[in-house]
């Protein structure tokens, strides 16, 4: 592989990698909040059952 081919590969795949990373980070925050909400719901259900 030549240097030009490597640079072309990075240029072609760099943008999709950045976009995918951005969406993964945004999704991670939402999943953390969802996990907290499910834990709170579970605690509420357990307290109502007793």
mmJSON file of the N, C-alpha and C atoms, coordinates in Angstrom:
{"data_MODEL":{"atom_site":{
"group_PDB":["ATOM","ATOM","ATOM","ATOM","ATOM","ATOM","ATOM","ATOM","ATOM","ATOM","ATOM","ATOM","ATOM","ATOM","ATOM","ATOM","ATOM","ATOM","ATOM","ATOM","ATOM","ATOM","ATOM","ATOM","ATOM","ATOM","ATOM","ATOM","ATOM","ATOM","ATOM","ATOM","ATOM","ATOM","ATOM","ATOM","ATOM","ATOM","ATOM","ATOM","ATOM","ATOM","ATOM","ATOM","ATOM","ATOM","ATOM","ATOM","ATOM","ATOM","ATOM","ATOM","ATOM","ATOM","ATOM","ATOM","ATOM","ATOM","ATOM","ATOM","ATOM","ATOM","ATOM","ATOM","ATOM","ATOM","ATOM","ATOM","ATOM","ATOM","ATOM","ATOM","ATOM","ATOM","ATOM","ATOM","ATOM","ATOM","ATOM","ATOM","ATOM","ATOM","ATOM","ATOM","ATOM","ATOM","ATOM","ATOM","ATOM","ATOM","ATOM","ATOM","ATOM","ATOM","ATOM","ATOM","ATOM","ATOM","ATOM","ATOM","ATOM","ATOM","ATOM","ATOM","ATOM","ATOM","ATOM","ATOM","ATOM","ATOM","ATOM","ATOM","ATOM","ATOM","ATOM","ATOM","ATOM","ATOM","ATOM","ATOM","ATOM","ATOM","ATOM","ATOM","ATOM","ATOM","ATOM","ATOM","ATOM","ATOM","ATOM","ATOM","ATOM","ATOM","ATOM","ATOM","ATOM","ATOM","ATOM","ATOM","ATOM","ATOM","ATOM","ATOM","ATOM","ATOM","ATOM","ATOM","ATOM","ATOM"],
"id":[1,2,3,4,5,6,7,8,9,10,11,12,13,14,15,16,17,18,19,20,21,22,23,24,25,26,27,28,29,30,31,32,33,34,35,36,37,38,39,40,41,42,43,44,45,46,47,48,49,50,51,52,53,54,55,56,57,58,59,60,61,62,63,64,65,66,67,68,69,70,71,72,73,74,75,76,77,78,79,80,81,82,83,84,85,86,87,88,89,90,91,92,93,94,95,96,97,98,99,100,101,102,103,104,105,106,107,108,109,110,111,112,113,114,115,116,117,118,119,120,121,122,123,124,125,126,127,128,129,130,131,132,133,134,135,136,137,138,139,140,141,142,143,144,145,146,147,148,149,150],
"type_symbol":["N","C","C","N","C","C","N","C","C","N","C","C","N","C","C","N","C","C","N","C","C","N","C","C","N","C","C","N","C","C","N","C","C","N","C","C","N","C","C","N","C","C","N","C","C","N","C","C","N","C","C","N","C","C","N","C","C","N","C","C","N","C","C","N","C","C","N","C","C","N","C","C","N","C","C","N","C","C","N","C","C","N","C","C","N","C","C","N","C","C","N","C","C","N","C","C","N","C","C","N","C","C","N","C","C","N","C","C","N","C","C","N","C","C","N","C","C","N","C","C","N","C","C","N","C","C","N","C","C","N","C","C","N","C","C","N","C","C","N","C","C","N","C","C","N","C","C","N","C","C"],
"label_atom_id":["N","CA","C","N","CA","C","N","CA","C","N","CA","C","N","CA","C","N","CA","C","N","CA","C","N","CA","C","N","CA","C","N","CA","C","N","CA","C","N","CA","C","N","CA","C","N","CA","C","N","CA","C","N","CA","C","N","CA","C","N","CA","C","N","CA","C","N","CA","C","N","CA","C","N","CA","C","N","CA","C","N","CA","C","N","CA","C","N","CA","C","N","CA","C","N","CA","C","N","CA","C","N","CA","C","N","CA","C","N","CA","C","N","CA","C","N","CA","C","N","CA","C","N","CA","C","N","CA","C","N","CA","C","N","CA","C","N","CA","C","N","CA","C","N","CA","C","N","CA","C","N","CA","C","N","CA","C","N","CA","C","N","CA","C","N","CA","C","N","CA","C","N","CA","C"],
"label_alt_id":[null,null,null,null,null,null,null,null,null,null,null,null,null,null,null,null,null,null,null,null,null,null,null,null,null,null,null,null,null,null,null,null,null,null,null,null,null,null,null,null,null,null,null,null,null,null,null,null,null,null,null,null,null,null,null,null,null,null,null,null,null,null,null,null,null,null,null,null,null,null,null,null,null,null,null,null,null,null,null,null,null,null,null,null,null,null,null,null,null,null,null,null,null,null,null,null,null,null,null,null,null,null,null,null,null,null,null,null,null,null,null,null,null,null,null,null,null,null,null,null,null,null,null,null,null,null,null,null,null,null,null,null,null,null,null,null,null,null,null,null,null,null,null,null,null,null,null,null,null,null],
"label_comp_id":["UNK","UNK","UNK","UNK","UNK","UNK","UNK","UNK","UNK","UNK","UNK","UNK","UNK","UNK","UNK","UNK","UNK","UNK","UNK","UNK","UNK","UNK","UNK","UNK","UNK","UNK","UNK","UNK","UNK","UNK","UNK","UNK","UNK","UNK","UNK","UNK","UNK","UNK","UNK","UNK","UNK","UNK","UNK","UNK","UNK","UNK","UNK","UNK","UNK","UNK","UNK","UNK","UNK","UNK","UNK","UNK","UNK","UNK","UNK","UNK","UNK","UNK","UNK","UNK","UNK","UNK","UNK","UNK","UNK","UNK","UNK","UNK","UNK","UNK","UNK","UNK","UNK","UNK","UNK","UNK","UNK","UNK","UNK","UNK","UNK","UNK","UNK","UNK","UNK","UNK","UNK","UNK","UNK","UNK","UNK","UNK","UNK","UNK","UNK","UNK","UNK","UNK","UNK","UNK","UNK","UNK","UNK","UNK","UNK","UNK","UNK","UNK","UNK","UNK","UNK","UNK","UNK","UNK","UNK","UNK","UNK","UNK","UNK","UNK","UNK","UNK","UNK","UNK","UNK","UNK","UNK","UNK","UNK","UNK","UNK","UNK","UNK","UNK","UNK","UNK","UNK","UNK","UNK","UNK","UNK","UNK","UNK","UNK","UNK","UNK"],
"label_asym_id":["A","A","A","A","A","A","A","A","A","A","A","A","A","A","A","A","A","A","A","A","A","A","A","A","A","A","A","A","A","A","A","A","A","A","A","A","A","A","A","A","A","A","A","A","A","A","A","A","A","A","A","A","A","A","A","A","A","A","A","A","A","A","A","A","A","A","A","A","A","A","A","A","A","A","A","A","A","A","A","A","A","A","A","A","A","A","A","A","A","A","A","A","A","A","A","A","A","A","A","A","A","A","A","A","A","A","A","A","A","A","A","A","A","A","A","A","A","A","A","A","A","A","A","A","A","A","A","A","A","A","A","A","A","A","A","A","A","A","A","A","A","A","A","A","A","A","A","A","A","A"],
"label_entity_id":["1","1","1","1","1","1","1","1","1","1","1","1","1","1","1","1","1","1","1","1","1","1","1","1","1","1","1","1","1","1","1","1","1","1","1","1","1","1","1","1","1","1","1","1","1","1","1","1","1","1","1","1","1","1","1","1","1","1","1","1","1","1","1","1","1","1","1","1","1","1","1","1","1","1","1","1","1","1","1","1","1","1","1","1","1","1","1","1","1","1","1","1","1","1","1","1","1","1","1","1","1","1","1","1","1","1","1","1","1","1","1","1","1","1","1","1","1","1","1","1","1","1","1","1","1","1","1","1","1","1","1","1","1","1","1","1","1","1","1","1","1","1","1","1","1","1","1","1","1","1"],
"label_seq_id":[1,1,1,2,2,2,3,3,3,4,4,4,5,5,5,6,6,6,7,7,7,8,8,8,9,9,9,10,10,10,11,11,11,12,12,12,13,13,13,14,14,14,15,15,15,16,16,16,17,17,17,18,18,18,19,19,19,20,20,20,21,21,21,22,22,22,23,23,23,24,24,24,25,25,25,26,26,26,27,27,27,28,28,28,29,29,29,30,30,30,31,31,31,32,32,32,33,33,33,34,34,34,35,35,35,36,36,36,37,37,37,38,38,38,39,39,39,40,40,40,41,41,41,42,42,42,43,43,43,44,44,44,45,45,45,46,46,46,47,47,47,48,48,48,49,49,49,50,50,50],
"pdbx_PDB_ins_code":[null,null,null,null,null,null,null,null,null,null,null,null,null,null,null,null,null,null,null,null,null,null,null,null,null,null,null,null,null,null,null,null,null,null,null,null,null,null,null,null,null,null,null,null,null,null,null,null,null,null,null,null,null,null,null,null,null,null,null,null,null,null,null,null,null,null,null,null,null,null,null,null,null,null,null,null,null,null,null,null,null,null,null,null,null,null,null,null,null,null,null,null,null,null,null,null,null,null,null,null,null,null,null,null,null,null,null,null,null,null,null,null,null,null,null,null,null,null,null,null,null,null,null,null,null,null,null,null,null,null,null,null,null,null,null,null,null,null,null,null,null,null,null,null,null,null,null,null,null,null],
"Cartn_x":[0.848,0.0,0.891,0.566,1.358,0.795,1.572,1.142,-0.131,-0.226,-1.437,-2.67,-2.532,-3.662,-4.086,-3.106,-3.398,-4.104,-3.601,-4.227,-5.643,-5.837,-7.161,-8.113,-7.642,-8.46,-8.868,-7.937,-8.239,-9.241,-9.046,-9.953,-11.357,-11.455,-12.765,-13.491,-12.762,-13.408,-13.372,-12.622,-12.502,-13.817,-14.529,-15.796,-16.823,-17.037,-18.011,-17.633,-16.343,-15.91,-16.243,-16.014,-16.328,-17.829,-18.628,-20.088,-20.572,-20.06,-20.452,-20.057,-18.873,-18.428,-19.327,-19.715,-20.606,-21.936,-22.513,-23.79,-23.662,-22.556,-22.347,-22.274,-21.569,-21.467,-22.825,-23.613,-24.952,-25.835,-25.725,-26.541,-26.145,-24.861,-24.385,-25.039,-25.136,-25.777,-27.24,-27.928,-29.336,-29.494,-28.582,-28.648,-28.386,-27.48,-27.229,-28.483,-29.15,-30.379,-31.462,-31.576,-32.557,-32.291,-31.027,-30.661,-31.076,-30.832,-31.237,-32.749,-33.473,-34.929,-35.482,-34.922,-35.372,-35.093,-33.94,-33.612,-34.601,-34.949,-35.919,-37.295,-37.686,-38.97,-38.997,-37.916,-37.822,-37.952,-37.284,-37.369,-38.799,-39.468,-40.844,-41.774,-41.613,-42.463,-42.234,-40.99,-40.694,-41.299,-41.239,-41.796,-43.327,-43.975,-45.43,-45.89,-45.046,-45.409,-45.342,-44.604,-44.431,-45.493],
"Cartn_y":[-1.179,0.0,1.239,2.149,3.374,4.41,5.443,6.516,7.179,7.35,7.955,7.109,5.799,4.907,4.972,5.025,5.107,6.418,7.522,8.82,8.863,8.264,8.207,7.396,6.289,5.451,6.213,6.927,7.716,8.816,9.485,10.567,10.04,8.87,8.306,7.731,7.205,6.589,7.469,8.53,9.385,10.022,10.593,11.248,10.278,9.101,8.161,7.712,7.582,7.173,8.259,9.51,10.616,10.682,10.541,10.595,9.426,8.232,7.063,7.235,7.769,7.997,8.997,10.044,11.057,10.428,9.623,8.996,7.972,7.263,6.301,7.021,8.151,8.9,9.445,9.938,10.427,9.292,8.138,6.992,6.505,6.574,6.114,6.921,8.23,9.069,8.679,8.423,8.044,6.67,5.755,4.432,4.509,5.387,5.569,6.084,7.042,7.579,6.513,5.72,4.649,3.622,3.298,2.358,2.9,4.173,4.785,4.757,5.039,5.061,3.668,2.657,1.284,0.862,1.246,0.919,1.59,2.847,3.549,2.899,2.501,1.832,0.505,-0.234,-1.512,-1.301,-0.281,0.012,0.391,1.178,1.593,0.391,-0.485,-1.684,-2.579,-2.752,-3.589,-2.996,-1.67,-1.052,-1.146,-1.119,-1.253,-2.681,-3.673,-5.07,-5.476,-4.744,-5.111,-4.529],
"Cartn_z":[0.0,0.0,0.0,-0.875,-0.947,0.017,0.212,1.108,0.597,-0.713,-1.286,-1.025,-1.127,-0.86,0.603,1.494,2.932,3.258,2.704,2.952,2.374,1.226,0.626,1.503,2.027,2.909,4.162,4.761,5.957,5.627,4.501,4.107,3.844,3.243,2.916,4.123,5.07,6.227,7.469,7.46,8.645,9.046,8.089,8.405,8.962,8.337,8.924,10.331,10.59,11.923,12.949,12.587,13.493,13.76,12.729,12.889,13.742,13.487,14.276,15.739,15.987,17.37,18.075,17.366,17.942,18.348,17.467,17.782,18.902,18.962,20.042,21.378,21.422,22.675,23.099,22.157,22.483,22.973,22.346,22.738,24.125,24.437,25.739,26.868,26.688,27.703,27.892,26.804,26.89,27.523,27.237,27.85,29.351,29.762,31.196,31.891,31.282,31.87,31.901,30.85,30.802,31.899,32.124,33.186,34.556,34.798,36.066,36.233,35.166,35.221,35.494,34.864,35.092,36.528,37.067,38.452,39.403,39.129,39.981,39.874,38.685,38.498,39.239,39.157,39.858,41.361,41.876,43.311,43.7,42.885,43.152,43.149,42.186,42.115,43.321,43.717,44.888,46.156,46.301,47.498,47.519,46.374,46.304,46.58,46.278,46.467,47.946,48.734,50.151,51.019],
"occupancy":[1.0,1.0,1.0,1.0,1.0,1.0,1.0,1.0,1.0,1.0,1.0,1.0,1.0,1.0,1.0,1.0,1.0,1.0,1.0,1.0,1.0,1.0,1.0,1.0,1.0,1.0,1.0,1.0,1.0,1.0,1.0,1.0,1.0,1.0,1.0,1.0,1.0,1.0,1.0,1.0,1.0,1.0,1.0,1.0,1.0,1.0,1.0,1.0,1.0,1.0,1.0,1.0,1.0,1.0,1.0,1.0,1.0,1.0,1.0,1.0,1.0,1.0,1.0,1.0,1.0,1.0,1.0,1.0,1.0,1.0,1.0,1.0,1.0,1.0,1.0,1.0,1.0,1.0,1.0,1.0,1.0,1.0,1.0,1.0,1.0,1.0,1.0,1.0,1.0,1.0,1.0,1.0,1.0,1.0,1.0,1.0,1.0,1.0,1.0,1.0,1.0,1.0,1.0,1.0,1.0,1.0,1.0,1.0,1.0,1.0,1.0,1.0,1.0,1.0,1.0,1.0,1.0,1.0,1.0,1.0,1.0,1.0,1.0,1.0,1.0,1.0,1.0,1.0,1.0,1.0,1.0,1.0,1.0,1.0,1.0,1.0,1.0,1.0,1.0,1.0,1.0,1.0,1.0,1.0,1.0,1.0,1.0,1.0,1.0,1.0],
"B_iso_or_equiv":[0.0,0.0,0.0,0.0,0.0,0.0,0.0,0.0,0.0,0.0,0.0,0.0,0.0,0.0,0.0,0.0,0.0,0.0,0.0,0.0,0.0,0.0,0.0,0.0,0.0,0.0,0.0,0.0,0.0,0.0,0.0,0.0,0.0,0.0,0.0,0.0,0.0,0.0,0.0,0.0,0.0,0.0,0.0,0.0,0.0,0.0,0.0,0.0,0.0,0.0,0.0,0.0,0.0,0.0,0.0,0.0,0.0,0.0,0.0,0.0,0.0,0.0,0.0,0.0,0.0,0.0,0.0,0.0,0.0,0.0,0.0,0.0,0.0,0.0,0.0,0.0,0.0,0.0,0.0,0.0,0.0,0.0,0.0,0.0,0.0,0.0,0.0,0.0,0.0,0.0,0.0,0.0,0.0,0.0,0.0,0.0,0.0,0.0,0.0,0.0,0.0,0.0,0.0,0.0,0.0,0.0,0.0,0.0,0.0,0.0,0.0,0.0,0.0,0.0,0.0,0.0,0.0,0.0,0.0,0.0,0.0,0.0,0.0,0.0,0.0,0.0,0.0,0.0,0.0,0.0,0.0,0.0,0.0,0.0,0.0,0.0,0.0,0.0,0.0,0.0,0.0,0.0,0.0,0.0,0.0,0.0,0.0,0.0,0.0,0.0],
"pdbx_formal_charge":[null,null,null,null,null,null,null,null,null,null,null,null,null,null,null,null,null,null,null,null,null,null,null,null,null,null,null,null,null,null,null,null,null,null,null,null,null,null,null,null,null,null,null,null,null,null,null,null,null,null,null,null,null,null,null,null,null,null,null,null,null,null,null,null,null,null,null,null,null,null,null,null,null,null,null,null,null,null,null,null,null,null,null,null,null,null,null,null,null,null,null,null,null,null,null,null,null,null,null,null,null,null,null,null,null,null,null,null,null,null,null,null,null,null,null,null,null,null,null,null,null,null,null,null,null,null,null,null,null,null,null,null,null,null,null,null,null,null,null,null,null,null,null,null,null,null,null,null,null,null],
"auth_seq_id":[1,1,1,2,2,2,3,3,3,4,4,4,5,5,5,6,6,6,7,7,7,8,8,8,9,9,9,10,10,10,11,11,11,12,12,12,13,13,13,14,14,14,15,15,15,16,16,16,17,17,17,18,18,18,19,19,19,20,20,20,21,21,21,22,22,22,23,23,23,24,24,24,25,25,25,26,26,26,27,27,27,28,28,28,29,29,29,30,30,30,31,31,31,32,32,32,33,33,33,34,34,34,35,35,35,36,36,36,37,37,37,38,38,38,39,39,39,40,40,40,41,41,41,42,42,42,43,43,43,44,44,44,45,45,45,46,46,46,47,47,47,48,48,48,49,49,49,50,50,50],
"auth_comp_id":["UNK","UNK","UNK","UNK","UNK","UNK","UNK","UNK","UNK","UNK","UNK","UNK","UNK","UNK","UNK","UNK","UNK","UNK","UNK","UNK","UNK","UNK","UNK","UNK","UNK","UNK","UNK","UNK","UNK","UNK","UNK","UNK","UNK","UNK","UNK","UNK","UNK","UNK","UNK","UNK","UNK","UNK","UNK","UNK","UNK","UNK","UNK","UNK","UNK","UNK","UNK","UNK","UNK","UNK","UNK","UNK","UNK","UNK","UNK","UNK","UNK","UNK","UNK","UNK","UNK","UNK","UNK","UNK","UNK","UNK","UNK","UNK","UNK","UNK","UNK","UNK","UNK","UNK","UNK","UNK","UNK","UNK","UNK","UNK","UNK","UNK","UNK","UNK","UNK","UNK","UNK","UNK","UNK","UNK","UNK","UNK","UNK","UNK","UNK","UNK","UNK","UNK","UNK","UNK","UNK","UNK","UNK","UNK","UNK","UNK","UNK","UNK","UNK","UNK","UNK","UNK","UNK","UNK","UNK","UNK","UNK","UNK","UNK","UNK","UNK","UNK","UNK","UNK","UNK","UNK","UNK","UNK","UNK","UNK","UNK","UNK","UNK","UNK","UNK","UNK","UNK","UNK","UNK","UNK","UNK","UNK","UNK","UNK","UNK","UNK"],
"auth_asym_id":["A","A","A","A","A","A","A","A","A","A","A","A","A","A","A","A","A","A","A","A","A","A","A","A","A","A","A","A","A","A","A","A","A","A","A","A","A","A","A","A","A","A","A","A","A","A","A","A","A","A","A","A","A","A","A","A","A","A","A","A","A","A","A","A","A","A","A","A","A","A","A","A","A","A","A","A","A","A","A","A","A","A","A","A","A","A","A","A","A","A","A","A","A","A","A","A","A","A","A","A","A","A","A","A","A","A","A","A","A","A","A","A","A","A","A","A","A","A","A","A","A","A","A","A","A","A","A","A","A","A","A","A","A","A","A","A","A","A","A","A","A","A","A","A","A","A","A","A","A","A"],
"auth_atom_id":["N","CA","C","N","CA","C","N","CA","C","N","CA","C","N","CA","C","N","CA","C","N","CA","C","N","CA","C","N","CA","C","N","CA","C","N","CA","C","N","CA","C","N","CA","C","N","CA","C","N","CA","C","N","CA","C","N","CA","C","N","CA","C","N","CA","C","N","CA","C","N","CA","C","N","CA","C","N","CA","C","N","CA","C","N","CA","C","N","CA","C","N","CA","C","N","CA","C","N","CA","C","N","CA","C","N","CA","C","N","CA","C","N","CA","C","N","CA","C","N","CA","C","N","CA","C","N","CA","C","N","CA","C","N","CA","C","N","CA","C","N","CA","C","N","CA","C","N","CA","C","N","CA","C","N","CA","C","N","CA","C","N","CA","C","N","CA","C","N","CA","C","N","CA","C"],
"pdbx_PDB_model_num":[1,1,1,1,1,1,1,1,1,1,1,1,1,1,1,1,1,1,1,1,1,1,1,1,1,1,1,1,1,1,1,1,1,1,1,1,1,1,1,1,1,1,1,1,1,1,1,1,1,1,1,1,1,1,1,1,1,1,1,1,1,1,1,1,1,1,1,1,1,1,1,1,1,1,1,1,1,1,1,1,1,1,1,1,1,1,1,1,1,1,1,1,1,1,1,1,1,1,1,1,1,1,1,1,1,1,1,1,1,1,1,1,1,1,1,1,1,1,1,1,1,1,1,1,1,1,1,1,1,1,1,1,1,1,1,1,1,1,1,1,1,1,1,1,1,1,1,1,1,1]
}}}
